Amino acid sequence: MTTLDTAVRARQSLPARIAARLGGGAVRFFLVAVGLFWLTPTVGLLLSSLRDKRDIAASGWWQVFSHPAQLTTDSYSKLFHNDTVMQSLGTTALITVPATVLVILVGALAGYAFAWLDFPGRDWWFMAVVGLLVVPVQVALIPVAKLFNALGIFESTPGVVLFHTAFGLPFAVFLLRNFFAEIPRELLEAARLDGAGELRLFLRVVLPLGGPAIASLGIFQFLWVWNDMLIALIFADSGHPPVTVALQQQVRQFGDNIDILASGAFLSMAVPLAVFFAFQRQFVSGVMAGAVK
């Protein structure tokens, strides 16, 4: 062992030396164990959705491993013939997709403006936007409900989209502004010297570079809106509710159809999971880029 290696080892902290001695195998085993632990409820819901309601009431989902004959797709067949739940999935998509797209579009434009455009009171306006992050949703429920009722959009899909967009924008502006501000100034100045205007600069340079951060924002916003129940319960059309409210109504109206509830809950969870895994690489890149910067 060289003198340099001895000096480096002496400078290492005790946790670092312990981690180095444990090696990669123990750490990987621990991470796999934690991942399996967190996946247990999801697996349990999936297996419950593939069992008959009598089997669900009689025993736990883990009995499937000793009695595989319990597995059946009848609950999904009933679910696909349940008009209320299936229509609610379409309503949820009509709310989630516009709310996500609007937050990304407006947040990206505002983030670019706060990062690279000079206008009076820019820093004060940005501080006001950041201050909105601490405003809880519950505080705005009654005032916004009165405003939407006056505008005629209370208990409507556009009203829910506007609510989610408004409360998603402060975080979007904060995240994208900080990300766009790390773009090298020389790159933007070179594009301006080549004759690019602000709009072309935003579309051709800033948006491609901000792809990872935009993907991360889109995933966060999509998951939040898709899984929301409080806003949907208050502002959505009671005749065409989102899937979270529709499943809650199924519990209240038909307490014995646990098989449909299990399959519906897993189906509603599978969509955001698919979105997350589809954009997993962009999400990780965005998180790592934000951590490094």
C-alpha positions, 0 to 999 in steps of 0.5 A: 500500500502506497503512502497516498493510499494510506493518506486517502484511507485516513481521510475517509470518514467512518461511514465511508469506510464501513460502506466500502468494506460492505461492498456492492453485494450487501448494498444491492441485496438491501436495496432489492429487499427494500424494493420488494417490501414497497412492491408488496401492496401493489402485488397484493392488490394485483393478486386480489384483483385476480381472485373471486370475491368469495376467496377475497372475503375468506382469506388473504391474497397470499393464499394464491401461491398455495392455491393457484386455481383461485386466479381468474379474470372474471373481475376484469370482465365485470369491470369492463362492463361497468359503465360507471368505472370505464367512463370515469377513466375517460373523464380522468384522462380528459382532466389529467392530460390537459392539466399536465400539458398546460402546466408544462407549457405555461411553466416552461414559458414563465420559467424561461422568462424569469431566467433569461428575460429582463422586465421590471420587477422580475425578481419580485414576481418570481419571489411571489410565485415561489411564495405560492408554493406554501399555500395549501389547497384547502385554503382555496377551496371555498373562494375558488368554488364561489368563483367557479360558480359565478363563472358557470364552470363549477362541477365541470371538467374545465373547472377541475383542469383550471384548478389543477393547472393553477396549483401546479404552476408555482412548482413548475415555474420554480423548477424550470426557471432554476433549470433553465438558468443553468444553461450557458449564456454563451450558447444563447448569445450564439443563437441570438447572433445567428438571428434566432428570436426569443420564440425560436430560441425557446423552441430550438435551444431551451426546450431540447436542453430542458427535456429531462426537467420537463419530463420530471415535471410532467410525471409529477403533475400527471401522478398528482392529478390522476390520483387526486380525489379531493379536488375531483370530489368537490369540483368535478361533475357528479354525473361524470366523475373521475375514477377516484370518485367513481370507485368511492361511489362504488364502495358506498353503493355496492359494498359487496363488489370487492372484486370490481373495486380491486380490479378498478383500483389496480387499473387506475394505478397501472396507468400512472405506473406505465407513464412513470416507466415510459419516462423513467430515463428522462425522470432520472436524468432530470433529477440527477441534473438538478442535483448536480446543478 
